[in-house]
Amino acid sequence: MQQLALGLLAAIGCGFVVRWIYRNKEKLEVPFLIKFTGDFKNADIRDNKTLSRVGKWVRIGEGSYRAQCKISEAKLRQMVEQEYPHIPKKDIIVYNTTNAYAGL
């Protein structure tokens, strides 16, 4: 009986957490990684006015940047592709780094 009560309390607690995340998902910041490959490793997004509005970009290697953003991966990819139309889509990698934690 005690295990049933603890399980019920845990389920209720999880429900509240999921509900809070769902209601506040637009306030949550997600860590993203952007990498330029091929001949475009010298592209620097730190000075880009549009992309600097969605996050503070930090260079972490040649052609690689990371930032915390409040937008979706698809929206960020769209913004990067619009800001750099001369770079082929295959040479732009946008990665939500929280996806790596899902498999743990």
DSSP file (Angstrom, degrees, kcal/mol; ACC not computed):
  #  RESIDUE AA STRUCTURE BP1 BP2  ACC     N-H-->O    O-->H-N    N-H-->O    O-->H-N    TCO  KAPPA ALPHA  PHI   PSI    X-CA   Y-CA   Z-CA
    1    1 A M     >        0   0    0      0, 0.0     4,-2.1     0, 0.0     5,-0.1   0.000 360.0 360.0 360.0 -38.4    0.0    0.0    0.0
    2    2 A Q  H  >  +     0   0    0      1,-0.2     4,-2.4     2,-0.2     5,-0.2   0.893 360.0  51.2 -66.6 -38.2    2.9    2.3    0.8
    3    3 A Q  H  > S+     0   0    0      1,-0.2     4,-2.5     2,-0.2    -1,-0.2   0.872 108.4  52.4 -65.9 -36.5    4.5    1.7   -2.6
    4    4 A L  H  > S+     0   0    0      2,-0.2     4,-2.3     1,-0.2    -1,-0.2   0.918 110.1  47.8 -63.9 -43.5    1.2    2.5   -4.3
    5    5 A A  H  X S+     0   0    0     -4,-2.1     4,-2.4     2,-0.2    -2,-0.2   0.909 113.0  48.1 -64.4 -42.9    1.0    5.8   -2.4
    6    6 A L  H  X S+     0   0    0     -4,-2.4     4,-2.3     2,-0.2    -2,-0.2   0.896 111.8  50.1 -65.7 -39.8    4.6    6.7   -3.3
    7    7 A G  H  X S+     0   0    0     -4,-2.5     4,-2.4     2,-0.2    -2,-0.2   0.897 110.6  49.8 -63.3 -41.2    4.0    5.7   -6.9
    8    8 A L  H  X S+     0   0    0     -4,-2.3     4,-2.2     2,-0.2    -2,-0.2   0.911 111.4  48.2 -64.6 -43.4    0.9    7.9   -7.1
    9    9 A L  H  X S+     0   0    0     -4,-2.4     4,-2.5     2,-0.2    -2,-0.2   0.895 111.5  50.5 -63.9 -40.0    2.8   10.8   -5.5
   10   10 A A  H  X S+     0   0    0     -4,-2.3     4,-2.6     2,-0.2    -2,-0.2   0.912 110.4  49.6 -64.1 -42.5    5.6   10.4   -8.0
   11   11 A A  H  X S+     0   0    0     -4,-2.4     4,-2.1     2,-0.2    -2,-0.2   0.899 111.7  48.2 -63.6 -41.1    3.2   10.3  -10.9
   12   12 A I  H  X S+     0   0    0     -4,-2.2     4,-2.1     2,-0.2    -2,-0.2   0.915 111.5  50.5 -64.9 -42.7    1.5   13.5   -9.7
   13   13 A G  H  X S+     0   0    0     -4,-2.5     4,-2.0     1,-0.2    -2,-0.2   0.912 110.6  48.7 -61.6 -43.4    4.8   15.2   -9.3
   14   14 A C  H  X S+     0   0    0     -4,-2.6     4,-2.7     1,-0.2     5,-0.2   0.887 108.6  55.0 -63.4 -38.5    5.9   14.2  -12.8
   15   15 A G  H  X S+     0   0    0     -4,-2.1     4,-2.4     1,-0.2    -2,-0.2   0.909 107.7  48.6 -61.3 -42.3    2.6   15.5  -14.1
   16   16 A F  H  X S+     0   0    0     -4,-2.1     4,-2.3     2,-0.2    -1,-0.2   0.893 111.8  49.6 -65.2 -39.4    3.2   18.9  -12.5
   17   17 A V  H  X S+     0   0    0     -4,-2.0     4,-2.6     2,-0.2    -2,-0.2   0.936 112.4  46.7 -64.9 -46.8    6.7   19.1  -14.0
   18   18 A V  H  X S+     0   0    0     -4,-2.7     4,-2.6     1,-0.2    -2,-0.2   0.909 113.0  50.0 -61.8 -42.3    5.6   18.2  -17.5
   19   19 A R  H  X S+     0   0    0     -4,-2.4     4,-2.2    -5,-0.2    -1,-0.2   0.904 110.9  49.1 -62.9 -41.8    2.7   20.7  -17.2
   20   20 A W  H  X S+     0   0    0     -4,-2.3     4,-1.9     2,-0.2    -2,-0.2   0.920 112.1  48.3 -64.3 -44.4    5.1   23.4  -16.1
   21   21 A I  H  < S+     0   0    0     -4,-2.6     4,-0.4     1,-0.2    -2,-0.2   0.920 111.4  50.4 -62.1 -44.2    7.6   22.7  -18.9
   22   22 A Y  H >< S+     0   0    0     -4,-2.6     3,-0.7     1,-0.2    -1,-0.2   0.904 113.7  44.4 -61.8 -41.7    4.7   22.7  -21.5
   23   23 A R  H 3< S+     0   0    0     -4,-2.2     3,-0.2     1,-0.2    -1,-0.2   0.793 122.8  37.0 -72.9 -27.4    3.4   26.1  -20.2
   24   24 A N  T >X S+     0   0    0     -4,-1.9     3,-1.7    -5,-0.2     4,-0.9   0.163  78.2 115.5-110.6  17.4    6.9   27.6  -20.0
   25   25 A K  T <4 S+     0   0    0     -3,-0.7     3,-0.3    -4,-0.4    -1,-0.2   0.793  75.2  55.5 -62.7 -27.9    8.5   26.0  -23.1
   26   26 A E  T 34 S+     0   0    0     -3,-0.2    -1,-0.3     1,-0.2    -2,-0.1   0.653 106.5  52.1 -78.3 -13.6    8.9   29.4  -24.8
   27   27 A K  T <4 S+     0   0    0     -3,-1.7     2,-0.2     2,-0.1    -1,-0.2   0.616  89.9  97.5 -92.2 -15.3   10.8   30.7  -21.8
   28   28 A L     <  -     0   0    0     -4,-0.9     2,-0.4    -3,-0.3    41,-0.0  -0.539  67.9-140.1 -78.6 137.6   13.3   27.8  -21.8
   29   29 A E        -     0   0    0     -2,-0.2    41,-0.2    41,-0.1    -2,-0.1  -0.826  13.7-158.3 -97.9 135.8   16.6   28.3  -23.4
   30   30 A V  E     -A   69   0A   0     39,-3.5    39,-2.6    -2,-0.4     2,-0.4  -0.929  19.5-120.6-114.6 133.9   18.0   25.4  -25.4
   31   31 A P  E     -A   68   0A   0      0, 0.0    66,-1.9     0, 0.0    67,-0.5  -0.611  35.1-172.1 -76.6 128.7   21.8   25.0  -26.2
   32   32 A F  E     -AB  67  96A   0     35,-3.2    35,-1.8    -2,-0.4     2,-0.4  -0.872  15.3-153.5-119.7 152.8   22.5   24.9  -29.9
   33   33 A L  E     -AB  66  95A   0     62,-2.5    62,-2.9    -2,-0.3     2,-0.4  -0.991   8.3-168.7-122.6 132.3   25.6   24.2  -31.9
   34   34 A I  E     -AB  65  94A   0     31,-3.0    31,-2.8    -2,-0.4     2,-0.4  -0.989   7.3-177.3-121.2 131.0   26.1   25.7  -35.4
   35   35 A K  E     -AB  64  93A   0     58,-2.5    58,-2.9    -2,-0.4     2,-0.5  -0.994  15.3-154.3-131.4 131.4   28.9   24.4  -37.6
   36   36 A F  E     - B   0  92A   0     27,-2.9    56,-0.2    -2,-0.4     2,-0.2  -0.894  22.6-172.7-100.5 130.8   29.9   25.6  -41.0
   37   37 A T    >   +     0   0    0     54,-2.2     3,-1.5    -2,-0.5    54,-0.1  -0.532  42.9  22.8-114.8-178.8   31.7   22.9  -43.1
   38   38 A G  G >  S-     0   0    0      1,-0.3     3,-0.7    -2,-0.2    -2,-0.1  -0.357 127.3 -15.7  66.1-137.8   33.6   22.8  -46.4
   39   39 A D  G 3  S+     0   0    0      1,-0.2     3,-0.3     2,-0.1    -1,-0.3   0.364 127.7  73.4 -81.1   5.3   35.0   26.0  -47.7
   40   40 A F  G X   +     0   0    0     -3,-1.5     3,-1.7     1,-0.2    -1,-0.2   0.104  53.0 114.2-111.0  21.6   32.8   28.1  -45.3
   41   41 A K  T <  S+     0   0    0     -3,-0.7    22,-0.3     1,-0.3    -1,-0.2   0.689  72.4  63.3 -65.7 -17.6   34.6   27.4  -42.0
   42   42 A N  T 3  S+     0   0    0     -3,-0.3    -1,-0.3    20,-0.1     2,-0.2   0.439  71.8 120.4 -88.5   1.7   35.6   31.1  -41.8
   43   43 A A    <   -     0   0    0     -3,-1.7     2,-0.5    20,-0.0    -7,-0.1  -0.493  49.6-159.3 -65.4 130.3   32.0   32.3  -41.6
   44   44 A D        +     0   0    0     -2,-0.2     3,-0.4     1,-0.1    -2,-0.1  -0.951  19.2 178.3-119.3 115.9   31.6   34.2  -38.3
   45   45 A I    >   +     0   0    0     -2,-0.5     3,-1.2     1,-0.2    12,-0.1   0.471  62.2  91.3 -95.1  -1.8   28.1   34.6  -36.9
   46   46 A R  T 3  S+     0   0    0      1,-0.3    -1,-0.2    10,-0.1    11,-0.2   0.813  92.6  42.0 -64.8 -28.2   29.2   36.5  -33.7
   47   47 A D  T 3  S+     0   0    0     -3,-0.4     2,-0.5     4,-0.0    -1,-0.3   0.371  84.0 118.4 -98.6   4.3   28.7   39.9  -35.5
   48   48 A N    <>  -     0   0    0     -3,-1.2     4,-1.9     1,-0.2     5,-0.1  -0.605  54.8-152.8 -75.4 120.7   25.5   39.0  -37.3
   49   49 A K  H  > S+     0   0    0     -2,-0.5     4,-0.7     1,-0.2    -1,-0.2   0.895  91.0  47.6 -62.8 -43.2   22.8   41.4  -36.0
   50   50 A T  H >4 S+     0   0    0      1,-0.2     3,-0.8     2,-0.2     4,-0.5   0.937 115.7  42.7 -66.5 -47.1   19.8   39.0  -36.7
   51   51 A L  H >> S+     0   0    0      1,-0.2     3,-0.8     2,-0.2     4,-0.8   0.777 105.7  63.1 -73.0 -25.7   21.4   35.9  -35.0
   52   52 A S  H 3< S+     0   0    0     -4,-1.9    -1,-0.2     1,-0.2    -2,-0.2   0.706  94.7  63.5 -72.0 -16.6   22.7   37.9  -32.1
   53   53 A R  T << S+     0   0    0     -3,-0.8    -1,-0.2    -4,-0.7    -2,-0.2   0.760 104.4  45.5 -74.8 -24.2   19.1   38.7  -31.2
   54   54 A V  T <4 S-     0   0    0     -3,-0.8    16,-0.5    -4,-0.5     2,-0.3   0.595 128.6 -20.2 -96.1 -11.4   18.4   35.0  -30.5
   55   55 A G     <  -     0   0    0     -4,-0.8     2,-0.8    14,-0.1    -1,-0.3  -0.933  64.4 -95.2 177.8 161.2   21.5   34.2  -28.5
   56   56 A K        -     0   0    0     12,-0.3     2,-0.3    -2,-0.3    12,-0.3  -0.842  46.8-145.0 -92.7 111.5   25.0   35.2  -27.6
   57   57 A W        -     0   0    0     -2,-0.8     2,-0.4   -11,-0.2    10,-0.2  -0.602  14.0-166.5 -86.4 133.7   27.2   33.2  -29.9
   58   58 A V  E     -C   66   0A   0      8,-2.4     8,-2.1    -2,-0.3     2,-0.4  -0.972  21.6-126.3-119.8 130.5   30.6   31.8  -28.7
   59   59 A R  E     +C   65   0A   0     -2,-0.4     6,-0.3     6,-0.2     3,-0.1  -0.615  29.6 173.1 -76.4 130.1   33.2   30.4  -31.0
   60   60 A I  E     -     0   0A   0      4,-2.4     2,-0.3    -2,-0.4     5,-0.2   0.288  62.6 -27.1-120.2   7.6   34.2   26.9  -29.9
   61   61 A G  E >  S-C   64   0A   0      3,-0.9     3,-1.6     0, 0.0     2,-0.6  -0.956  99.3 -31.3 165.6-177.5   36.4   26.0  -32.9
   62   62 A E  T 3  S-     0   0    0     -2,-0.3   -20,-0.1     1,-0.3     3,-0.1  -0.487 130.5 -12.3 -66.1 110.8   37.0   26.5  -36.5
   63   63 A G  T 3  S+     0   0    0     -2,-0.6   -27,-2.9   -22,-0.3     2,-0.4   0.611 112.4 117.0  75.0  12.8   33.6   27.3  -38.0
   64   64 A S  E <   +AC  35  61A   0     -3,-1.6    -4,-2.4   -29,-0.2    -3,-0.9  -0.942  35.2 171.0-121.0 136.5   31.7   26.1  -34.8
   65   65 A Y  E     -AC  34  59A   0    -31,-2.8   -31,-3.0    -2,-0.4     2,-0.3  -0.973  11.6-162.6-139.8 151.2   29.6   28.2  -32.5
   66   66 A R  E     +AC  33  58A   0     -8,-2.1    -8,-2.4    -2,-0.3     2,-0.3  -0.970  15.3 157.7-134.8 154.2   27.3   27.6  -29.6
   67   67 A A  E     -A   32   0A   0    -35,-1.8   -35,-3.2    -2,-0.3     2,-0.5  -0.975  41.0-110.1-164.1 159.0   24.5   29.6  -27.9
   68   68 A Q  E     +A   31   0A   0    -12,-0.3   -12,-0.3    -2,-0.3     2,-0.3  -0.870  44.5 179.5 -93.6 126.4   21.5   29.3  -25.7
   69   69 A C  E     -A   30   0A   0    -39,-2.6   -39,-3.5    -2,-0.5   -14,-0.1  -0.918  35.8-147.5-131.5 155.9   18.3   30.2  -27.7
   70   70 A K  S    S+     0   0    0    -16,-0.5     2,-0.2    -2,-0.3   -42,-0.1   0.140  75.4  85.0-104.5  17.1   14.6   30.3  -27.0
   71   71 A I  S    S-     0   0    0    -17,-0.2   -41,-0.2   -41,-0.2    -2,-0.1  -0.698  83.7 -92.6-115.4 169.4   13.6   29.3  -30.5
   72   72 A S     >  -     0   0    0     -2,-0.2     4,-2.3     1,-0.1     5,-0.2  -0.305  31.2-114.1 -77.8 163.0   13.2   25.9  -32.2
   73   73 A E  H  > S+     0   0    0      1,-0.2     4,-2.5     2,-0.2     5,-0.2   0.895 117.7  51.6 -62.2 -41.0   15.9   24.1  -34.1
   74   74 A A  H  > S+     0   0    0      2,-0.2     4,-2.2     1,-0.2    -1,-0.2   0.906 110.5  47.9 -64.0 -42.2   13.9   24.5  -37.4
   75   75 A K  H  > S+     0   0    0      2,-0.2     4,-2.3     1,-0.2    -2,-0.2   0.903 112.3  49.1 -65.8 -41.9   13.4   28.2  -36.8
   76   76 A L  H  X S+     0   0    0     -4,-2.3     4,-2.5     2,-0.2     5,-0.2   0.919 110.6  50.4 -64.6 -43.2   17.1   28.7  -36.1
   77   77 A R  H  X S+     0   0    0     -4,-2.5     4,-2.6     1,-0.2    -2,-0.2   0.923 110.4  50.5 -59.0 -44.2   18.1   26.7  -39.2
   78   78 A Q  H  X S+     0   0    0     -4,-2.2     4,-2.0     1,-0.2    -1,-0.2   0.908 110.6  49.2 -61.3 -42.5   15.8   28.8  -41.3
   79   79 A M  H  X S+     0   0    0     -4,-2.3     4,-2.3     2,-0.2    -1,-0.2   0.916 111.8  47.9 -64.4 -43.6   17.3   32.0  -39.9
   80   80 A V  H  X S+     0   0    0     -4,-2.5     4,-1.8     1,-0.2    -2,-0.2   0.921 111.7  49.9 -64.6 -43.2   20.9   30.9  -40.5
   81   81 A E  H  < S+     0   0    0     -4,-2.6    -1,-0.2     1,-0.2    -2,-0.2   0.858 112.2  48.4 -64.4 -34.6   20.0   29.8  -44.1
   82   82 A Q  H  < S+     0   0    0     -4,-2.0    -1,-0.2    -5,-0.2    -2,-0.2   0.871 112.5  47.9 -71.7 -36.9   18.4   33.2  -44.7
   83   83 A E  H  < S+     0   0    0     -4,-2.3    -2,-0.2     1,-0.3    -1,-0.2   0.774 122.0  35.1 -74.9 -26.0   21.4   35.1  -43.3
   84   84 A Y    ><  +     0   0    0     -4,-1.8     3,-1.4    -5,-0.2    -1,-0.3  -0.559  65.3 155.6-126.9  67.4   23.9   33.1  -45.3
   85   85 A P  T 3  S+     0   0    0      0, 0.0    -1,-0.1     0, 0.0     4,-0.1   0.723  71.7  64.1 -68.3 -19.3   22.2   32.3  -48.6
   86   86 A H  T 3  S+     0   0    0     -3,-0.1    -5,-0.1     2,-0.1    -2,-0.0   0.628  88.0  81.6 -78.2 -12.9   25.6   31.9  -50.3
   87   87 A I  S <  S-     0   0    0     -3,-1.4    -3,-0.1    -6,-0.2     5,-0.1  -0.827  88.7-118.9 -94.9 126.0   26.4   28.9  -48.2
   88   88 A P    >   -     0   0    0      0, 0.0     3,-1.9     0, 0.0     4,-0.1  -0.295  20.8-119.6 -60.7 146.6   24.9   25.6  -49.4
   89   89 A K  G >  S+     0   0    0      1,-0.3     3,-1.5     2,-0.2    -2,-0.0   0.809 112.4  62.5 -58.0 -31.4   22.5   24.0  -46.9
   90   90 A K  G 3  S+     0   0    0      1,-0.3    -1,-0.3     3,-0.1    -3,-0.0   0.699  99.7  55.3 -69.7 -17.6   24.7   20.9  -46.8
   91   91 A D  G <  S+     0   0    0     -3,-1.9   -54,-2.2   -54,-0.1     2,-0.5   0.301  94.6  79.1 -97.4   8.4   27.5   23.0  -45.3
   92   92 A I  E <   -B   36   0A   0     -3,-1.5     2,-0.5   -56,-0.2   -56,-0.2  -0.970  59.4-172.1-118.7 118.7   25.4   24.4  -42.4
   93   93 A I  E     -B   35   0A   0    -58,-2.9   -58,-2.5    -2,-0.5     2,-0.5  -0.948   2.8-176.0-111.7 122.6   24.9   22.1  -39.4
   94   94 A V  E     -B   34   0A   0     -2,-0.5     2,-0.4   -60,-0.2   -60,-0.2  -0.982  11.4-178.4-117.1 124.2   22.4   23.2  -36.7
   95   95 A Y  E     -B   33   0A   0    -62,-2.9   -62,-2.5    -2,-0.5     2,-0.8  -0.980  28.2-144.1-134.2 125.7   22.2   20.9  -33.8
   96   96 A N  E >   -B   32   0A   0     -2,-0.4     3,-1.6   -64,-0.2     4,-0.3  -0.781  18.1-157.2 -82.7 110.2   20.1   21.0  -30.6
   97   97 A T  G >  S+     0   0    0    -66,-1.9     3,-0.9    -2,-0.8     4,-0.4   0.654  84.5  71.2 -71.6 -13.9   22.6   19.6  -28.1
   98   98 A T  G >> S+     0   0    0    -67,-0.5     3,-0.8     1,-0.2     4,-0.7   0.727  83.6  72.0 -72.1 -18.5   19.9   18.5  -25.7
   99   99 A N  G X4 S+     0   0    0     -3,-1.6     3,-0.5     1,-0.2     4,-0.5   0.801  89.1  61.5 -62.9 -27.6   19.1   15.7  -28.2
  100  100 A A  G X4 S+     0   0    0     -3,-0.9     3,-0.5    -4,-0.3    -1,-0.2   0.807 100.5  53.6 -68.5 -28.5   22.4   14.0  -27.1
  101  101 A Y  G X4 S+     0   0    0     -3,-0.8     3,-1.3    -4,-0.4    -1,-0.2   0.680  89.9  76.6 -79.6 -17.5   21.1   13.7  -23.6
  102  102 A A  G << S+     0   0    0     -4,-0.7    -1,-0.2    -3,-0.5    -2,-0.2   0.799  91.7  53.6 -65.3 -28.7   17.9   11.9  -24.6
  103  103 A G  G <         0   0    0     -3,-0.5    -1,-0.3    -4,-0.5    -2,-0.1   0.542 360.0 360.0 -84.9  -5.9   19.7    8.6  -25.2
  104  104 A L    <         0   0    0     -3,-1.3    -1,-0.2    -4,-0.1    -2,-0.1   0.499 360.0 360.0 -73.9 360.0   21.3    8.5  -21.7
